Amino acid sequence: MAATSAVAADVVYKKAPPQPVQLPAVDGLNGKFDAFGGSANHHGYYAGTGSLSVPVGQQFGVQFDGLAGSYRNAFLRALATHVFWRNPSQGLFGLYGSNAHLDRLGGVDVGKFGTEGAIYVGRATLEGIVGVEFGNSRTATTGNVTETIDIKTRFFDRISLGYYLTDNLKLAIGHRYTGGKSALTLGGEWGFAVPGTIHMGSAFVESRLASGDASVWAGLRMYVGQKSKSLIRRHREDDPVNVLGDEAGTLGNSSSSSPATTGGGGGGCPPGFGPAPGGGCQGL
């Protein structure tokens, strides 16, 4: 009996190792805003965007996006909502919806609805939105030029593969299909601390390269959150990507122009316009 008691006394019971704690889908109320300028589909493009992300319990979140700016010398505005599940160590899945309005030709509207997802593997992030876009059609004649913006109901995608060379420097390559046209996308973002604050600033550039067309814009962004953290952590723990900057591409890809009158001149395009694929003329 004594021997048995001695053996029992020598037994050491160890606690099981603690299970890793899953980070929340959204690390507290946070947001971002930016301003950028450049060219989209050979037209001037200047705008600002903003986002507000809100946690919904531990595993879910919602984000509200907005854009206001100028495209083709007309006012462009847009709103979007993301509703999503996210594990910051694995990825994201959710629903996305947006609406944009361009004050041109009497008003052109673009709606989008789709699914959104992301996969995080080390320093790489594969993310995208796929769904359906829809809208209206507007035509107007100014001088000797007839312009049409026709938003058809069709599939769209936004796919991007990003890699963080450092915690605060991201490069990305991807694909866009919107307005019935495909484009290669290239971009980058460099984040830097804002002295004396827990917030972060960044400089970014985005480009769209398609057959016979190129778009590029650059700007500055400010991240506002609950704590100081790197760019890669802000992208995975705070707010999903605000993609409203792509609305100019949808509108530009859906645009065409042609001479309002045809007589006497051999069918050439007016100054400032060139032949459009499939016939007619388009703005240069």
Sequence and secondary structure as in RCSB ss.txt:
>XXXX:A:sequence
MAATSAVAADVVYKKAPPQPVQLPAVDGLNGKFDAFGGSANHHGYYAGTGSLSVPVGQQFGVQFDGLAGSYRNAF
LRALATHVFWRNPSQGLFGLYGSNAHLDRLGGVDVGKFGTEGAIYVGRATLEGIVGVEFGNSRTATTGNVTETID
IKTRFFDRISLGYYLTDNLKLAIGHRYTGGKSALTLGGEWGFAVPGTIHMGSAFVESRLASGDASVWAGLRMYVG
QKSKSLIRRHREDDPVNVLGDEAGTLGNSSSSSPATTGGGGGGCPPGFGPAPGGGCQGL
>XXXX:A:secstr
 HHHHHHHHH              SS SSEEEEEEEEEEETTEEEEEEEEEEEEEETTTEEEEEEEEEEEETTEE
EEEEEEEEEEEETTTEEEEEEEEEEEE STT EEEEEEEEEEEEEETTEEEEEEEEEEEE EEEEEETTEEEEEE
   EEEEEEEEEEEEETTEEEEEEEEEETTEEEEEEEEEEEEE TTSS EEEEEEEEEEETTEEEEEEEEEEEE 
SS   HHHHHHHT     GGGHHHHHHHTEEEEES  SSSTT   TTEEE TTSSEEE 
